[in-house]
Amino acid sequence: MASIFVMGAGWGTALAVMFNRYGHAVTLWSPFENELEEIRRHGEHKRLLPGVPVPPSIHLTCDLRKAEGAEIVVMAVPSFAIRESAAKLKDVLSPGTLVVNAGKGLEKETYKRFTQVIGEELPSAQVVALSGPSHAEEVGRGVPTTIVSASEDREAAERVQELLMNERFRIYANTDVIGVELGGALKNVIALAAGVCDGLDIGDNAKAALMTRGLAEIARLGVAMGASSETFAGLSGMGDLIVTCSSLHSRNRRAGILIGQGKTPEEAVGLVGTVEGYYASLAGRELSRKIGVEMPITTQCYRICYEGQSPKAAILELMARPRRHESEAPWVHGA
């Protein structure tokens, strides 16, 4: 049994319930006392996780000092709050504490991966990324789920695997933290685009092609940044892409559907809530330009979200791109 401090009462509530179910001592933190009071009153998070009981054995708190002494701190906060949340833990955590980031995205403006951000704020912590196909609605209900714990420190990744894996939550360890985090962040862009396809009702062929080529361009960027191509065929690449592009649990897909049906991106985000793909399209486009890697689907998503490009025009531009070989190796005529 481990002492686990979970930050964030959205995705974090599902994780807290699951950890508690398997005997861990769990504290769930939110900066909003009214949010915690709602959970106490109803015995569940009615707004974000309806139908999933939150047992009273989970301690609810707004006090970050309660993280002191925790064996594992799980960060499940929105992308905009990652650095601030980590910084607040600086004087609370003991050196060597396992800090597990369960969020998926890239920091605004710096486009740094979340474990990089946490490592900068908590240099004495052991930082691990937890990623893969894992909707909160299903994890909270105990639906079988398989994900990845990733860290450059193999022992830290395997320690998280050892402590948190159970019969309903299978974990594979991985040392390719770059690939795992990029896959988790940028699949949100492709899921937004997949939702646009659904909103336009243009069929399964187009959506399958978009998902396949979307994964190819994510992997292209990842390899250029030092990741292993193998990672993108795994749970945090293909696996997370499939679930996020195909499920209505996905806010990215739901927002894309609204855009395809005629809503502006701003209207769609306002109706759905946090849509990480909206922000990640900007990060992906900027990284691709900086590193010199082609990411045509991500670029079109960026143009839809920030430049007023129409979805139908974006599809036409993608379909009219110059001929290419499917292999990622350079194509030389006559070779």
C-alpha positions as MATLAB code, in Angstrom:
seq = 'MASIFVMGAGWGTALAVMFNRYGHAVTLWSPFENELEEIRRHGEHKRLLPGVPVPPSIHLTCDLRKAEGAEIVVMAVPSFAIRESAAKLKDVLSPGTLVVNAGKGLEKETYKRFTQVIGEELPSAQVVALSGPSHAEEVGRGVPTTIVSASEDREAAERVQELLMNERFRIYANTDVIGVELGGALKNVIALAAGVCDGLDIGDNAKAALMTRGLAEIARLGVAMGASSETFAGLSGMGDLIVTCSSLHSRNRRAGILIGQGKTPEEAVGLVGTVEGYYASLAGRELSRKIGVEMPITTQCYRICYEGQSPKAAILELMARPRRHESEAPWVHGA';
ca = [
       0.000    0.000    0.000;
       1.298    3.456   -0.906;
       0.478    6.938    0.348;
      -0.722    8.834   -2.749;
      -1.490   12.548   -3.062;
      -3.546   13.313   -6.193;
      -3.681   16.889   -7.510;
      -6.724   17.840   -9.571;
     -10.313   16.702   -9.061;
     -11.204   16.018  -12.697;
      -9.101   13.188  -14.154;
      -7.573   13.062  -10.693;
     -10.881   11.946   -9.139;
     -10.988    8.862  -11.367;
      -7.407    7.995  -10.464;
      -8.029    8.595   -6.755;
     -11.064    6.290   -6.799;
      -9.124    3.578   -8.610;
      -6.087    3.829   -6.304;
      -8.346    3.760   -3.255;
     -10.177    0.698   -4.570;
      -6.904   -1.227   -4.489;
      -5.929   -0.352   -0.944;
      -3.800    2.772   -1.244;
      -4.120    5.652    1.217;
      -5.327    8.455   -1.058;
      -5.653   12.208   -0.606;
      -7.397   14.192   -3.363;
      -6.529   17.875   -3.670;
      -8.396   20.672   -5.412;
      -7.788   24.428   -5.122;
     -11.575   24.895   -5.013;
     -13.257   24.193   -1.670;
     -16.709   24.383   -3.309;
     -15.706   21.559   -5.676;
     -14.687   19.353   -2.768;
     -17.832   20.244   -0.831;
     -19.936   19.130   -3.809;
     -18.133   15.780   -3.792;
     -18.718   15.422   -0.046;
     -22.386   16.309   -0.383;
     -23.197   14.024   -3.306;
     -20.614   11.285   -2.826;
     -19.468   11.806   -6.424;
     -18.193   14.508   -8.781;
     -21.531   15.107  -10.489;
     -20.229   17.598  -13.044;
     -17.117   15.792  -14.274;
     -17.556   12.158  -13.224;
     -21.239   11.415  -12.621;
     -22.128    7.924  -11.475;
     -18.674    7.158  -10.009;
     -18.875    6.991   -6.182;
     -16.097    8.769   -4.285;
     -15.773    6.827   -1.010;
     -15.330    8.743    2.253;
     -12.029    6.923    2.815;
     -10.496    9.298    0.229;
      -9.358   12.382    2.102;
     -10.372   15.618    0.351;
      -8.309   18.753    0.897;
      -7.393   22.208   -0.407;
      -4.178   22.184    1.624;
      -1.091   21.367   -0.448;
       0.882   20.782    2.748;
      -0.962   17.465    3.019;
       1.349   16.222    0.255;
       4.204   16.143    2.763;
       5.294   12.572    3.351;
       3.397   11.135    0.364;
       5.215    8.335   -1.418;
       3.716    9.368   -4.761;
       2.310   12.716   -5.905;
       0.113   12.394   -8.996;
      -0.392   15.620  -10.955;
      -3.648   15.582  -12.917;
      -4.108   19.324  -13.350;
      -4.866   21.269  -16.578;
      -1.914   22.136  -18.794;
      -1.980   25.827  -17.869;
      -1.548   24.937  -14.185;
       1.361   22.469  -14.439;
       4.250   24.821  -13.662;
       2.401   26.767  -10.983;
       1.250   23.579   -9.263;
       4.727   22.048   -9.315;
       6.278   25.242   -7.959;
       3.902   25.191   -4.980;
       5.200   21.741   -4.040;
       8.834   22.859   -3.889;
       8.902   23.436   -0.133;
       6.579   20.524    0.668;
       8.058   17.395   -0.918;
      11.044   15.434    0.324;
      13.951   14.834   -2.102;
      13.400   11.722   -4.202;
       9.589   11.823   -4.036;
       7.948   10.173   -7.032;
       6.014   12.837   -8.949;
       3.787   11.306  -11.620;
       2.313   13.549  -14.297;
      -0.983   12.213  -15.641;
      -1.753   15.216  -17.855;
      -1.218   15.320  -21.615;
      -0.096   18.436  -23.410;
       2.729   20.905  -23.917;
       3.383   24.083  -21.976;
       2.050   27.212  -23.618;
       4.710   29.414  -25.259;
       7.708   27.248  -24.260;
       6.189   24.049  -25.796;
       8.077   22.026  -23.215;
       6.904   18.573  -22.208;
       5.268   18.409  -18.798;
       7.978   16.268  -17.185;
      10.496   18.907  -18.294;
       8.420   21.624  -16.633;
       8.010   19.635  -13.420;
      11.703   18.755  -13.399;
      12.624   22.424  -13.628;
      10.431   23.294  -10.649;
      11.185   20.139   -8.618;
      14.772   19.184   -9.495;
      15.110   16.758   -6.571;
      11.995   14.736   -7.467;
      11.805   11.551   -9.517;
       9.488   12.575  -12.361;
       7.466   10.019  -14.340;
       4.892   10.442  -17.123;
       1.728    8.322  -17.035;
       0.076    8.157  -20.446;
      -1.966    5.978  -22.768;
      -5.589    5.212  -23.724;
      -7.379    6.053  -20.484;
     -10.664    7.948  -20.311;
     -11.452    9.092  -16.770;
     -15.047    7.870  -17.076;
     -13.831    4.301  -17.594;
     -10.910    4.278  -15.154;
     -13.223    5.508  -12.393;
     -15.651    2.652  -13.083;
     -12.873    0.053  -13.001;
     -12.943   -0.743  -16.721;
      -9.754   -2.647  -17.723;
      -7.177   -0.061  -18.833;
      -3.575   -0.374  -20.004;
      -1.125    2.526  -19.992;
       2.581    3.437  -19.826;
       4.816    4.839  -17.083;
       7.772    6.617  -18.681;
      10.921    8.180  -17.332;
      14.538    8.515  -18.314;
      15.138    6.943  -14.901;
      14.173    3.319  -15.537;
      13.975    2.529  -11.833;
      11.472    5.356  -11.295;
       9.271    4.154  -14.173;
       9.364    0.603  -12.850;
       8.652    1.776   -9.302;
       5.464    3.473  -10.481;
       4.577    0.308  -12.380;
       5.148   -1.783   -9.259;
       3.115    0.436   -6.942;
       0.164    1.414   -9.128;
      -0.498   -1.587  -11.368;
      -3.469   -3.775  -10.469;
      -5.873   -6.241  -12.080;
      -7.801   -3.436  -13.808;
      -4.937   -1.020  -14.465;
      -2.043   -2.623  -16.327;
       1.125   -0.540  -16.690;
       4.064   -0.989  -19.068;
       7.337    0.770  -18.225;
       9.175    2.795  -20.881;
      12.313    4.943  -20.877;
      11.325    6.919  -24.004;
       9.674    9.764  -22.138;
       9.982   12.084  -25.167;
       7.959    9.752  -27.376;
       5.394    8.960  -24.686;
       4.706   12.609  -23.886;
       4.647   13.823  -27.491;
       2.270   11.027  -28.443;
      -0.043   11.932  -25.572;
       0.011   15.641  -26.352;
      -0.235   15.695  -30.133;
      -2.837   12.940  -30.573;
      -5.256   15.571  -29.236;
      -4.715   17.563  -32.430;
      -5.518   14.567  -34.607;
      -8.571   13.780  -32.456;
      -9.826   17.321  -33.025;
      -9.369   16.796  -36.756;
     -11.100   13.403  -36.559;
     -14.050   15.095  -34.904;
     -14.175   17.607  -37.751;
     -14.416   14.668  -40.173;
     -17.328   13.291  -38.159;
     -19.003   16.691  -38.033;
     -18.705   17.006  -41.805;
     -19.947   13.404  -42.193;
     -17.335   12.654  -44.835;
     -17.061    8.963  -44.053;
     -14.830    6.301  -42.570;
     -12.228    6.317  -45.348;
     -11.211    9.909  -44.681;
     -11.124    9.477  -40.919;
      -9.004    6.308  -41.132;
      -6.546    8.057  -43.440;
      -6.400   11.088  -41.174;
      -5.651    8.979  -38.098;
      -2.972    6.969  -39.908;
      -1.206    9.932  -41.463;
      -1.666   11.901  -38.257;
       0.265    9.265  -36.350;
       2.948    9.321  -39.054;
       3.526   13.046  -38.667;
       3.577   12.850  -34.854;
       6.195   10.103  -35.083;
       8.181   12.138  -37.643;
       8.404   15.038  -35.207;
       9.106   12.757  -32.267;
      12.009   10.976  -33.945;
      13.488   14.340  -34.922;
      13.315   15.342  -31.245;
      15.054   12.172  -30.057;
      12.188    9.711  -29.529;
      12.058    6.108  -30.694;
       9.761    5.384  -33.641;
       8.670    2.181  -31.863;
       6.988    4.201  -29.106;
       4.433    5.642  -31.525;
       3.204    2.169  -32.426;
       2.508    1.556  -28.734;
      -0.051    2.521  -26.123;
       0.895    6.186  -25.814;
       0.955    6.574  -29.606;
      -1.427    4.416  -31.618;
      -3.400    3.304  -28.560;
      -4.149    6.785  -27.258;
      -4.827    8.060  -30.773;
      -7.435    5.363  -31.445;
      -9.372    5.941  -28.234;
      -9.301    9.734  -28.474;
     -10.374    9.816  -32.123;
     -13.191    7.313  -31.703;
     -14.855    7.988  -28.348;
     -17.425   10.603  -27.381;
     -15.710   10.724  -23.982;
     -13.053   12.731  -25.883;
     -13.549   16.493  -25.539;
     -11.210   16.975  -28.493;
     -13.379   14.859  -30.761;
     -16.591   16.490  -29.501;
     -15.184   19.958  -30.167;
     -14.102   18.861  -33.650;
     -17.604   17.581  -34.395;
     -19.026   20.998  -33.501;
     -16.473   22.743  -35.734;
     -17.329   20.401  -38.600;
     -21.009   21.234  -38.076;
     -20.342   24.944  -38.413;
     -19.394   26.273  -34.982;
     -16.325   28.475  -34.712;
     -13.409   26.953  -32.794;
     -13.986   29.457  -29.990;
     -17.662   28.495  -29.763;
     -16.768   24.795  -29.729;
     -14.231   25.229  -26.928;
     -16.746   27.296  -24.965;
     -19.367   24.561  -25.246;
     -17.093   21.585  -24.538;
     -14.659   22.985  -21.943;
     -10.921   22.275  -21.903;
      -9.890   21.146  -25.407;
      -6.163   20.392  -25.310;
      -6.022   19.806  -29.069;
      -6.930   23.442  -29.679;
      -3.798   24.576  -27.829;
      -1.633   21.668  -28.961;
      -2.223   22.544  -32.619;
      -0.335   25.786  -32.020;
       2.448   23.989  -30.130;
       2.757   21.275  -32.794;
       2.874   23.780  -35.613;
       5.552   25.853  -33.882;
       7.682   22.804  -33.044;
       7.409   21.515  -36.614;
       8.564   24.868  -37.983;
      11.387   25.151  -35.466;
      12.692   21.645  -36.108;
      11.976   21.603  -39.849;
       9.545   18.676  -39.968;
       6.438   18.559  -42.155;
       3.176   18.193  -40.201;
       0.430   18.983  -42.725;
      -2.560   17.819  -40.663;
      -1.387   19.686  -37.573;
      -0.789   22.777  -39.714;
      -4.312   22.646  -41.124;
      -5.725   22.214  -37.607;
      -3.775   25.268  -36.529;
      -5.167   27.227  -39.473;
      -8.726   26.171  -38.643;
      -8.292   27.090  -34.967;
      -6.355   30.346  -35.334;
      -6.575   31.656  -38.904;
     -10.192   31.077  -39.866;
      -9.494   28.298  -42.380;
     -12.673   26.425  -43.271;
     -12.626   22.654  -42.607;
     -13.629   21.886  -46.211;
     -10.793   24.029  -47.566;
      -8.370   22.304  -45.192;
      -9.390   18.888  -46.510;
      -8.963   20.007  -50.106;
      -5.475   21.335  -49.357;
      -4.472   18.064  -47.688;
      -5.786   15.983  -50.580;
      -4.025   18.171  -53.163;
      -0.558   17.947  -51.615;
       2.282   16.790  -53.908;
       2.762   13.064  -54.470;
       4.718   11.277  -51.758;
       5.986    7.795  -50.976;
       4.436    6.284  -47.861;
       7.861    5.473  -46.454;
       9.292    8.192  -44.243;
      12.690    7.764  -45.942;
      13.475   10.331  -48.677;
      11.893    9.364  -51.992;
      14.268    9.489  -54.951;
      12.758    8.937  -58.422;
      14.346    5.993  -60.165;
      16.035    4.658  -57.029;
];
